[in-house]
Amino acid sequence: MTNHATMRAISQDTHGTPEVLKEVVLPRPAPGPSEILVAVRAAGVNPTDWKHRAAGIFLDRMPLVLGWDVSGVVEAVGFGVTLFKPGDEVFGMLPYPHGVGSHAEYVTGPARAFARKPAGIDHVQAGALPLAALTAYQAIVDAAAVRAGQRVLVHAAAGGVGHLAVQIAKARGAYVVGTASAPKHDFVRSLGADEVVDYRTTDFRDAVRDVDMVLDTLSGDTRVRSLDVLRPGGILVSLLPGTDPDEAAKAAARGVRVETLLVEADHTGMNAVADLAAAGTLRAHVEAVFPLADAAKAHALGETGRTTGKIVLTVS
């Protein structure tokens, strides 16, 4: 018999390897004001999940239930919520980083962190999109304001954020160049990329020039070298902080702008992602699907660094 007061979740009591993740039984949450309770059907697993599992980064509380991506069905709504009703299918990203907790049977979050799930995609596809797609959208649209005819370079174009960024930039009418290993070139081209550069054999600075925007998902040496391919007035949007103390001076000398982006929960952005997904313009490539109980296996696979697209957990 189902116990409606509890739920299954994947939790950890310490930082460490994937083996620290355990299935536990926790009290089922209740939505507060302006919140919804979602019965989780699918939840993406992102690099930030395994990085937080291993080292904490922004979160130091224990025990910890990870997961920011979620797709599911509204179970209940809190006081003041008018956007959704019980039974609505929704997807979204819990407020990053402190609103974590979707790797569970139920999760609560602000109603405006969610959008209606397009009817034409299933929960696995929807659960793969929010964090990575919002990151790409906020970089390309909000930070860089990419428009038709501009040239965009996407690093790690076959990765979780990268493969969605290629599609979003193409939807804006941009000319898109992606970096990827040779075995992934056909995949990146299938996303709409106009050119693909093999980063293992070619210095992208020798193959790419005069771009208006670079999306850097890697940082380190890639971040500072990317300054060399931007035209004056261009922008480098990086997802990780820089390490070169002379970066600001180099950027100023070239007349370019550098921004470091941390993804934010965003109702408007989620609706834009939903519209792109509904139109068939944006689709997540799902590398692997694991049941919730196998979250440790999902983390181990992601940490290999050899996956294409996204990994998703499902909740029955």
N, C-alpha and C positions, 0 to 999 in steps of 0.2 A: 504494500500500500504506500502511495506517495506521501511523504512528509512535507507539507507545504510551508513548514517553518524553517527548513534547512535546504541546502543546495550543495552540489559537488563543485569543487574549485581546485585549481592547481596553485599550490602555495609553496613558499620556501621560508625556512627559518634562519638561513645564513646565505652569504654569497658563496659562489663556487661554480663547479662544473654542472652540466645539465642534470646530474644525478641528485642535486639538491632539490629539484622540483618533485613534489609529491601530491597525489590526489588526496584531498581532505574534505571533510564535511563542515560547512560553516553556516551560520544563521543567514537566512535569505534576507536581503536588504529590502527596505521600504523607501519609496520615493519621497523626498522632501519637497518643499515649495519649489515650483518651476522645474521639477525633475520628472523623469519617466523611469519606470521599471521595465527593463527589456528582458524577455526570455531569449537568451542567446542561441542562435542557430549556427553561426560561424564567426570566427574571429581570426584575423590575420596575425601572423608572427613576423615581427620586423627586427632588423639589426639592433634597434634600441632595446628590444626585449632581452636578447641574450647579453647585451652589454650591461644592462641594469641587473640581470641575474648574477653576472659574474663580479661586478664591481660597484654597483649602486648608482654612481654618477649623480643624478638629481634626487634619488630616493634613498633614504637611510633607515626607513622604518621596517621593522620585522614583527610578525610574519608579513610577507608581501605576496599579493596576487598580481601578476603582471597582465599585460594586454591593454592596448588602446583601441584597436580596431574592433568593430562589432557590427554584425547584422543580425536582426532578429525580429521578434514580434512584441509590440507593446503589451505588457501585462497589466499595468496600472499607471495612473498619472497622479502627480502631486498637485497640491493646491495651486491654482492659477494657470495651469497648463491649458492652452486652447489649440495648439498646433496638432496634437495627436489624441487619439482615443484608443482604448484597449482593442486589440485585434489588428491595428495598423502595422504594416511591415515597414521597418525603418533600418537605416544604416548610418553610421557616423563614427567620429573619433572622439573618445573621451578627452576632456581637457588635459593637454600635455604640459608638464609631466605628472602633475599630482593627482589627476583624476583617473588613475590607472585601475584595472580590475576586471577586464572583460574575459579573461580565461577562466570562466566559471559558467554555471548554468543560468545565472541571473546577474544583472548589473544595473546600477542606477547611474544616471547622468543628466546634465542639463538638457531640457527638451530642445533647445536651440543648438545643441551640438550635433543634432541628427537631421536627416532629410528622409523623405519617403523613398523606399527602395523601388527602383524602376521595375515594373512588372515583367519586363523582358529579360531580366537577369536573375539568377538564383542566388541563394544566400552565400554560397561559397564565393562566387564572383563578387558579390557586394561586400563580403567580409574582407576580401583582399584589397579593396580600393582605398578606404578612407585616409589613413595616415600618409601613405606614399603618394596618393593622388593629390591630397591637400598640400603636401610639401611641394610637389611639382607645380601645382596651380599657383600657390602663393609666391613661388620664385619667378615663374614665367609671366604671370599676369599682374600680380600685385607689386612685386619688387621691380621687375624689368619692363613691364608694360609692353611686351613684345607685340609687334604688329606685322601685318602682311608685308612680305618682301624682305624682312630682316633676316640676318644670318645668326643661327643659334648653334653653339657647340655643347653637346651633352656628354659628360664623362660617365663611364660605366653605363652605357646606354642599354645594356641588357639587364641591368639590375632592377631592384624593386621600384625605386624612385625613377631611375633613368628611363626605363621602358615606357613608363606613363608620361614622363616629360616629353619624350619624342612625339607621342601622340597629341599631347596638348599643344605643343609648339606648332605641329603641322596643322592642327585645327585653327590656329591663329593665322595661318598663311605664311609661316616662316620657312626658310630654307634651312634644313637641319642636318648637321654633321654629328655623328656619334662615334665614341671610342668604345671598342670591344675587342676581345680576342677573336682570332680568325674563325673558329668554329661557330661563333655566334653572329657572324656578319649577315647571314641570310635572315636570321630572326630579326635583327635590327632593321634591315631593309624592309621586311614585311610590315613593320610598324609605320613605315612611311619615310624613314631617313633617306635623305638624298645622297649622302656619302657616309662611308664607315671607314674608320682608321684603326688598324691593328696596333694597339698601344705596345704590344710585346716586341714588335719589329720596327716600329716607326715612331720617331719623336713627332708628336702631333703638331709641333710648331713648324715642322718642315712641310706639313700637308695642309695646314689650315691658316688662313689669313683673314684679316678684316672682318671679324665677327662682331655682332652687336651685343651678344650676350653669351656668357659661359655659365653653365650650371655645373658646379664642382661638387661631386658627392664623395670625394676622396680626401681632399686637403693635402697637407704635407707639401712635397715638391710639386705635385700636380697643380696645386692652388697658385703658387707663385709663378710657375711657368706659363700658366694660362693668361697672365697679364700680357704676355708677348703677342698673343693672337688677337687681342681686342683692338678695335679701331677707336680713335679719340671719341669720347662721349659714350663708350660702351660700358657695360656693367658685368662684373663677376659676382655671381651669387653662390656662396659656399654654404654647405650644411654643417661644416665643422670649423672650429677656430683656426686661424693661421698660426704658423710657427716662425715665420721669417720676420725679424725685427725691422728690416728695411722695406717691408711690403708697402706701407703707406707712402713712403717716398717714391717707390717705383711706380705705384699707381698714379700719384700726382704728376710725375714726370711724363707719363703716357696720356694723361688727361682722361683717365677711366675711374670708375667708381667700384668699390668693393663693399659687399654686404654679406654678413653672416646671418643666416636665417634659422630660426627655431620655429617649427610648425606650431600653429595655434588652432584650437577648436574654432570653427567658423561656419555658421549657418548659411551664409551667402555662398561661401566656397563649396560647401557640401551640396547645395542645390545646383551649382554650376557643374560639379562633378556628376551629379545625378542626371542632369540634362545631357551631358556628353555621353554618358553610359547608355541612356535611353535611346539616343540617336545612333548608337553603334560606333561612335567616333572614338570612344575610350573603352578599352577592355584590358583587364589585368590578365597576364599570363600566370597561371597557377602551376607551379612546379610540382607541388606535392600537397596532399591532404591527409591529415592525421586526426584520429579521434582525440577528444580532450585528454583522455587518460595517457596518451602518448606524447604529451607536450615535450618531454625530455628528448625524445627522438627528433621532434621538429627542430628543437634548438640545436641539437648536434648536427643535423643536416645543414641548417643555416650557417653554422659556424665554419663549415668547410670552405665557404666563399666561392663555391663552384655552381651555385644554383642560378637559374634564370627566372626572373620575375619574383613571384611571391609564394609563401608557404602559408597554409590555412589550417586551423583547428576546427573541427565540427563538434557540435553538441546535439545529441539525439534527444 
